[in-house]
Amino acid sequence: MKTLIAYATNHGAAEKCAKMLKGKMKKEVELINLKKVKNVDLNEYDKVIIGGSIYAGTIQKSVTEFCTKNIDILKQKKIGLFISCMTEDNADMQLNTVFPQELLNSAAAKEACGGEYNFKDMNFMEKLIIKMIAKPSNTRENISTISEEKIDKIVHAMG
């Protein structure tokens, strides 16, 4: 059985989650960055894990387009969904908002895996917004809340 992990990332947190998932899965797994690869033949895969990072309450457009374009075939596969976000208090609400309801209803796994602030990769405006909203104590060092436990939950649920 072949598994696809399709993701999009802005500063690397969703990619880090995708790579952690791949590293923990025992079967053949392929990673595809949806910002770089537009056409994916889903007939090659038995299982599909889809993820992206949340910015201002939305997921990357490439993730939304991938889900919408392929919804019929995705519903026939074993599906896992994940988001990378820094706000734990409303992460489940965000997860349930950014993916189509049809996929959420049929997903074997749905997790908000935590996130990261990679300040070195952010532009001035992004840093300013994070400082105003999240008020981190230090903006010189990266901050990560990615949960290995939640990654493990996805791996377990996907078999």
GUBA-322025 format. One record per residue: residue number from 0; residue in three letters; x, y, z of N, C-alpha, C, CB in turn. Coordinates in steps of 0.02 Angstrom, whole numbers, plus 50000, padded with zeros to 5 digits. Glycine has a CB too. Layout:
% residues N
{NUM,'ALA',{X,Y,Z},{X,Y,Z},{X,Y,Z},{X,Y,Z}}
...
***
This chain:
% residues 159
{0,'MET',{50042,49941,50000},{50000,50000,50000},{50044,50062,50000},{49953,50000,50061}}
{1,'LYS',{50029,50108,49956},{50068,50169,49949},{50028,50227,49980},{50084,50183,49874}}
{2,'THR',{50064,50270,50016},{50033,50327,50049},{50062,50392,50021},{50043,50324,50126}}
{3,'LEU',{50018,50440,50010},{50038,50507,49990},{50028,50554,50048},{49997,50531,49928}}
{4,'ILE',{50078,50595,50061},{50071,50651,50108},{50077,50714,50066},{50126,50649,50168}}
{5,'ALA',{50021,50748,50056},{50018,50808,50016},{50011,50867,50065},{49958,50806,49965}}
{6,'TYR',{50054,50917,50058},{50054,50972,50106},{50073,51037,50072},{50102,50957,50164}}
{7,'ALA',{50062,51091,50107},{50087,51157,50087},{50112,51191,50150},{50031,51200,50050}}
{8,'THR',{50162,51231,50142},{50193,51264,50199},{50217,51334,50179},{50252,51222,50226}}
{9,'ASN',{50217,51379,50227},{50243,51446,50214},{50313,51454,50243},{50197,51499,50244}}
{10,'HIS',{50322,51432,50305},{50387,51440,50338},{50415,51374,50364},{50381,51489,50395}}
{11,'GLY',{50385,51318,50343},{50416,51254,50357},{50384,51210,50411},{50483,51265,50376}}
{12,'ALA',{50336,51235,50450},{50307,51195,50504},{50266,51136,50477},{50264,51239,50548}}
{13,'ALA',{50224,51148,50427},{50185,51093,50399},{50230,51043,50364},{50132,51121,50349}}
{14,'GLU',{50283,51067,50332},{50331,51022,50301},{50366,50979,50353},{50383,51062,50260}}
{15,'LYS',{50382,51009,50409},{50414,50971,50463},{50367,50916,50488},{50433,51018,50522}}
{16,'CYS',{50303,50933,50496},{50253,50882,50517},{50249,50827,50465},{50183,50915,50526}}
{17,'ALA',{50247,50845,50401},{50242,50796,50347},{50303,50749,50347},{50237,50831,50279}}
{18,'LYS',{50361,50777,50358},{50422,50735,50360},{50423,50691,50422},{50485,50780,50359}}
{19,'MET',{50398,50716,50478},{50393,50674,50538},{50345,50615,50525},{50369,50716,50599}}
{20,'LEU',{50289,50629,50493},{50241,50576,50476},{50275,50524,50432},{50180,50606,50440}}
{21,'LYS',{50308,50547,50380},{50341,50500,50334},{50392,50457,50372},{50376,50539,50277}}
{22,'GLY',{50430,50487,50415},{50481,50451,50452},{50454,50397,50499},{50522,50499,50492}}
{23,'LYS',{50392,50405,50520},{50361,50358,50567},{50320,50304,50533},{50319,50395,50616}}
{24,'MET',{50306,50313,50469},{50264,50265,50433},{50308,50209,50405},{50224,50299,50376}}
{25,'LYS',{50283,50148,50409},{50322,50090,50390},{50317,50072,50316},{50300,50031,50431}}
{26,'LYS',{50265,50092,50283},{50254,50075,50212},{50284,50129,50167},{50178,50068,50198}}
{27,'GLU',{50276,50118,50102},{50302,50165,50052},{50262,50230,50056},{50298,50134,49981}}
{28,'VAL',{50297,50285,50066},{50266,50351,50074},{50300,50401,50028},{50270,50374,50148}}
{29,'GLU',{50258,50442,49995},{50284,50494,49952},{50260,50562,49979},{50261,50484,49878}}
{30,'LEU',{50305,50610,49982},{50289,50679,50003},{50282,50722,49941},{50344,50708,50051}}
{31,'ILE',{50229,50763,49940},{50220,50811,49885},{50202,50878,49915},{50166,50786,49835}}
{32,'ASN',{50241,50929,49897},{50226,50997,49916},{50178,51025,49864},{50292,51041,49921}}
{33,'LEU',{50117,51039,49885},{50065,51061,49839},{50078,51130,49809},{49999,51061,49874}}
{34,'LYS',{50123,51168,49837},{50141,51232,49807},{50186,51222,49746},{50176,51277,49859}}
{35,'LYS',{50220,51164,49744},{50267,51150,49689},{50239,51101,49638},{50331,51123,49717}}
{36,'VAL',{50196,51055,49659},{50168,51004,49615},{50093,51016,49610},{50184,50932,49640}}
{37,'LYS',{50069,51029,49550},{49998,51046,49541},{49955,50986,49523},{49991,51098,49488}}
{38,'ASN',{49981,50940,49484},{49941,50883,49461},{49968,50819,49493},{49942,50877,49384}}
{39,'VAL',{49926,50786,49531},{49945,50725,49566},{49897,50669,49544},{49943,50735,49644}}
{40,'ASP',{49926,50612,49524},{49884,50554,49506},{49869,50515,49569},{49920,50509,49452}}
{41,'LEU',{49810,50526,49597},{49791,50493,49659},{49777,50419,49651},{49731,50527,49688}}
{42,'ASN',{49771,50395,49590},{49759,50324,49580},{49819,50281,49602},{49745,50311,49506}}
{43,'GLU',{49877,50311,49610},{49937,50276,49633},{49937,50261,49708},{49999,50316,49615}}
{44,'TYR',{49890,50291,49745},{49893,50289,49818},{49831,50256,49849},{49901,50359,49846}}
{45,'ASP',{49842,50219,49903},{49787,50189,49941},{49765,50236,49997},{49807,50121,49969}}
{46,'LYS',{49813,50273,50024},{49800,50319,50080},{49828,50387,50062},{49832,50292,50146}}
{47,'VAL',{49794,50439,50086},{49816,50508,50073},{49810,50548,50138},{49774,50541,50016}}
{48,'ILE',{49865,50579,50156},{49866,50626,50214},{49876,50695,50185},{49923,50607,50267}}
{49,'ILE',{49833,50742,50206},{49834,50810,50179},{49845,50859,50237},{49769,50827,50140}}
{50,'GLY',{49890,50906,50228},{49902,50954,50281},{49927,51020,50257},{49950,50926,50330}}
{51,'GLY',{49923,51068,50301},{49947,51135,50286},{49950,51176,50350},{49903,51170,50234}}
{52,'SER',{49976,51235,50343},{49982,51279,50401},{49927,51332,50400},{50051,51312,50404}}
{53,'ILE',{49910,51355,50459},{49857,51404,50467},{49888,51474,50477},{49810,51386,50527}}
{54,'TYR',{49866,51521,50436},{49884,51591,50443},{49821,51632,50440},{49935,51613,50388}}
{55,'ALA',{49808,51669,50493},{49748,51712,50497},{49685,51671,50485},{49753,51770,50447}}
{56,'GLY',{49684,51610,50511},{49624,51569,50508},{49612,51531,50443},{49566,51610,50521}}
{57,'THR',{49659,51536,50396},{49651,51501,50332},{49711,51457,50318},{49640,51552,50275}}
{58,'ILE',{49699,51407,50276},{49752,51362,50254},{49773,51384,50185},{49727,51287,50254}}
{59,'GLN',{49830,51361,50162},{49855,51381,50096},{49804,51365,50041},{49921,51346,50081}}
{60,'LYS',{49801,51409,49992},{49756,51401,49936},{49769,51336,49899},{49762,51461,49888}}
{61,'SER',{49832,51316,49894},{49848,51254,49858},{49818,51193,49891},{49924,51246,49852}}
{62,'VAL',{49812,51193,49958},{49780,51137,49994},{49705,51137,49979},{49793,51142,50070}}
{63,'THR',{49674,51194,49983},{49602,51200,49970},{49587,51177,49898},{49579,51272,49980}}
{64,'GLU',{49626,51200,49850},{49615,51182,49780},{49625,51107,49770},{49663,51221,49735}}
{65,'PHE',{49676,51077,49801},{49689,51006,49795},{49629,50966,49822},{49753,50986,49834}}
{66,'CYS',{49603,50985,49879},{49546,50950,49909},{49484,50956,49865},{49531,50977,49979}}
{67,'THR',{49470,51017,49842},{49411,51029,49802},{49414,50993,49734},{49402,51104,49790}}
{68,'LYS',{49471,50997,49702},{49481,50967,49636},{49475,50890,49639},{49549,50987,49608}}
{69,'ASN',{49498,50861,49695},{49502,50788,49700},{49453,50757,49749},{49572,50769,49719}}
{70,'ILE',{49403,50793,49769},{49359,50770,49824},{49328,50702,49811},{49304,50820,49835}}
{71,'ASP',{49306,50688,49750},{49273,50625,49736},{49320,50565,49745},{49245,50625,49665}}
{72,'ILE',{49380,50571,49719},{49428,50515,49726},{49454,50511,49798},{49486,50523,49676}}
{73,'LEU',{49462,50568,49831},{49486,50568,49900},{49437,50532,49947},{49498,50641,49925}}
{74,'LYS',{49373,50540,49934},{49323,50507,49976},{49326,50431,49970},{49252,50531,49957}}
{75,'GLN',{49358,50405,49918},{49365,50333,49908},{49428,50306,49941},{49365,50317,49834}}
{76,'LYS',{49470,50348,49968},{49534,50329,49998},{49530,50334,50074},{49592,50373,49971}}
{77,'LYS',{49578,50304,50108},{49586,50315,50179},{49621,50382,50186},{49627,50256,50215}}
{78,'ILE',{49590,50428,50222},{49613,50498,50225},{49635,50517,50296},{49557,50545,50202}}
{79,'GLY',{49688,50556,50298},{49710,50589,50360},{49717,50663,50346},{49777,50559,50386}}
{80,'LEU',{49699,50704,50394},{49703,50777,50387},{49741,50806,50445},{49633,50809,50382}}
{81,'PHE',{49784,50855,50431},{49819,50889,50486},{49829,50963,50470},{49886,50856,50501}}
{82,'ILE',{49834,51001,50523},{49854,51071,50516},{49912,51084,50564},{49794,51119,50532}}
{83,'SER',{49949,51134,50546},{50002,51160,50588},{49980,51230,50609},{50072,51161,50551}}
{84,'CYS',{49972,51241,50674},{49953,51307,50698},{49978,51316,50769},{49876,51317,50694}}
{85,'MET',{49987,51379,50788},{50014,51394,50854},{49961,51403,50908},{50056,51455,50851}}
{86,'THR',{49899,51414,50889},{49847,51426,50939},{49811,51361,50956},{49797,51479,50913}}
{87,'GLU',{49823,51336,51015},{49792,51273,51036},{49720,51281,51056},{49831,51242,51093}}
{88,'ASP',{49701,51340,51081},{49633,51349,51107},{49579,51343,51054},{49628,51416,51141}}
{89,'ASN',{49594,51360,50992},{49543,51353,50940},{49568,51311,50881},{49520,51421,50915}}
{90,'ALA',{49618,51270,50892},{49647,51230,50838},{49597,51181,50808},{49708,51193,50863}}
{91,'ASP',{49558,51147,50850},{49508,51099,50824},{49456,51135,50782},{49474,51062,50882}}
{92,'MET',{49435,51194,50803},{49387,51233,50764},{49417,51251,50696},{49365,51296,50802}}
{93,'GLN',{49480,51271,50696},{49513,51289,50634},{49519,51228,50588},{49582,51318,50647}}
{94,'LEU',{49538,51171,50616},{49543,51109,50578},{49476,51093,50544},{49565,51051,50623}}
{95,'ASN',{49423,51100,50581},{49356,51084,50556},{49328,51138,50509},{49309,51074,50613}}
{96,'THR',{49363,51193,50502},{49341,51247,50458},{49377,51247,50391},{49352,51314,50493}}
{97,'VAL',{49441,51227,50390},{49481,51236,50330},{49477,51178,50279},{49552,51245,50349}}
{98,'PHE',{49451,51121,50301},{49443,51064,50255},{49369,51055,50238},{49472,50999,50287}}
{99,'PRO',{49355,51028,50178},{49285,51016,50159},{49252,50966,50207},{49281,50988,50087}}
{100,'GLN',{49189,50979,50224},{49152,50937,50271},{49151,50864,50250},{49081,50963,50279}}
{101,'GLU',{49146,50852,50184},{49144,50783,50159},{49208,50745,50177},{49135,50782,50083}}
{102,'LEU',{49265,50778,50175},{49328,50746,50194},{49333,50738,50269},{49388,50786,50168}}
{103,'LEU',{49311,50788,50305},{49312,50784,50379},{49270,50725,50403},{49286,50850,50410}}
{104,'ASN',{49212,50715,50371},{49168,50661,50391},{49197,50592,50379},{49102,50667,50355}}
{105,'SER',{49239,50586,50327},{49265,50520,50310},{49338,50509,50333},{49261,50510,50236}}
{106,'ALA',{49368,50559,50363},{49439,50554,50382},{49450,50505,50439},{49465,50622,50402}}
{107,'ALA',{49501,50463,50431},{49521,50417,50484},{49561,50453,50538},{49563,50359,50455}}
{108,'ALA',{49593,50507,50520},{49634,50546,50567},{49624,50620,50553},{49709,50527,50561}}
{109,'LYS',{49618,50659,50607},{49612,50732,50603},{49650,50760,50663},{49536,50756,50602}}
{110,'GLU',{49703,50796,50651},{49743,50822,50707},{49770,50892,50693},{49801,50775,50723}}
{111,'ALA',{49770,50933,50745},{49807,50996,50745},{49873,50980,50779},{49766,51055,50782}}
{112,'CYS',{49927,50982,50742},{49991,50955,50766},{50037,51006,50800},{50028,50926,50709}}
{113,'GLY',{50012,51066,50813},{50055,51118,50840},{50086,51157,50783},{50110,51087,50885}}
{114,'GLY',{50131,51201,50800},{50160,51243,50748},{50228,51270,50768},{50115,51299,50731}}
{115,'GLU',{50251,51316,50728},{50316,51347,50741},{50314,51420,50720},{50372,51310,50704}}
{116,'TYR',{50353,51460,50756},{50370,51527,50733},{50443,51524,50712},{50357,51582,50789}}
{117,'ASN',{50456,51527,50648},{50524,51528,50621},{50541,51600,50604},{50531,51481,50558}}
{118,'PHE',{50562,51637,50654},{50572,51709,50646},{50624,51726,50593},{50592,51740,50711}}
{119,'LYS',{50674,51684,50584},{50726,51698,50534},{50698,51697,50463},{50782,51647,50540}}
{120,'ASP',{50643,51661,50452},{50613,51656,50386},{50558,51707,50374},{50585,51587,50376}}
{121,'MET',{50539,51744,50426},{50484,51792,50420},{50508,51860,50396},{50447,51799,50487}}
{122,'ASN',{50465,51894,50360},{50481,51963,50341},{50462,52009,50399},{50443,51984,50275}}
{123,'PHE',{50478,52072,50392},{50467,52120,50446},{50394,52123,50468},{50489,52189,50424}}
{124,'MET',{50348,52126,50419},{50276,52131,50436},{50252,52069,50473},{50235,52141,50372}}
{125,'GLU',{50274,52009,50452},{50253,51948,50486},{50277,51948,50559},{50281,51886,50449}}
{126,'LYS',{50339,51968,50569},{50366,51973,50637},{50326,52023,50679},{50441,51993,50636}}
{127,'LEU',{50310,52079,50650},{50272,52130,50686},{50203,52105,50706},{50265,52193,50642}}
{128,'ILE',{50169,52071,50660},{50103,52043,50675},{50107,51991,50731},{50072,52012,50612}}
{129,'ILE',{50157,51947,50728},{50165,51895,50779},{50179,51929,50847},{50223,51847,50761}}
{130,'LYS',{50221,51979,50847},{50235,52015,50910},{50172,52045,50940},{50288,52070,50897}}
{131,'MET',{50129,52073,50897},{50068,52106,50922},{50016,52055,50946},{50038,52150,50868}}
{132,'ILE',{50009,52000,50909},{49955,51953,50924},{49977,51901,50975},{49934,51918,50860}}
{133,'ALA',{50033,51868,50964},{50054,51812,51007},{50097,51835,51065},{50092,51761,50967}}
{134,'LYS',{50129,51892,51058},{50172,51920,51111},{50224,51870,51137},{50129,51944,51168}}
{135,'PRO',{50264,51841,51091},{50316,51795,51115},{50369,51833,51154},{50349,51758,51055}}
{136,'SER',{50399,51800,51202},{50449,51833,51244},{50515,51844,51207},{50462,51792,51307}}
{137,'ASN',{50527,51805,51155},{50589,51811,51118},{50575,51802,51044},{50641,51759,51143}}
{138,'THR',{50594,51849,51003},{50583,51842,50931},{50649,51831,50894},{50548,51905,50903}}
{139,'ARG',{50701,51814,50931},{50765,51798,50899},{50774,51723,50891},{50822,51827,50940}}
{140,'GLU',{50740,51685,50931},{50744,51612,50927},{50678,51583,50904},{50765,51582,50995}}
{141,'ASN',{50681,51530,50864},{50621,51498,50840},{50585,51464,50898},{50637,51446,50786}}
{142,'ILE',{50519,51461,50893},{50477,51429,50944},{50438,51373,50910},{50428,51482,50978}}
{143,'SER',{50439,51313,50941},{50403,51257,50912},{50357,51224,50964},{50452,51205,50884}}
{144,'THR',{50296,51209,50942},{50249,51172,50984},{50225,51109,50947},{50188,51216,51003}}
{145,'ILE',{50263,51088,50896},{50243,51028,50859},{50242,50968,50906},{50291,51016,50799}}
{146,'SER',{50187,50932,50904},{50175,50877,50951},{50189,50809,50918},{50104,50879,50976}}
{147,'GLU',{50240,50775,50942},{50255,50709,50917},{50198,50661,50934},{50321,50683,50947}}
{148,'GLU',{50164,50672,50990},{50107,50631,51010},{50051,50635,50958},{50081,50653,51079}}
{149,'LYS',{50038,50695,50933},{49985,50703,50882},{50006,50673,50815},{49967,50777,50873}}
{150,'ILE',{50070,50678,50798},{50096,50646,50738},{50086,50570,50744},{50172,50663,50727}}
{151,'ASP',{50102,50543,50803},{50094,50471,50816},{50020,50450,50809},{50120,50453,50885}}
{152,'LYS',{49974,50493,50831},{49903,50477,50825},{49882,50469,50752},{49860,50532,50857}}
{153,'ILE',{49908,50512,50709},{49892,50507,50638},{49921,50442,50610},{49921,50569,50599}}
{154,'VAL',{49984,50428,50625},{50016,50367,50601},{49976,50305,50622},{50090,50362,50627}}
{155,'HIS',{49957,50304,50686},{49918,50247,50712},{49851,50241,50677},{49907,50254,50787}}
{156,'ALA',{49815,50296,50669},{49749,50295,50638},{49752,50275,50564},{49715,50363,50645}}
{157,'MET',{49806,50292,50532},{49814,50277,50460},{49838,50205,50449},{49863,50326,50427}}
{158,'GLY',{49861,50173,50502},{49881,50102,50498},{49947,50095,50465},{49831,50062,50460}}
***
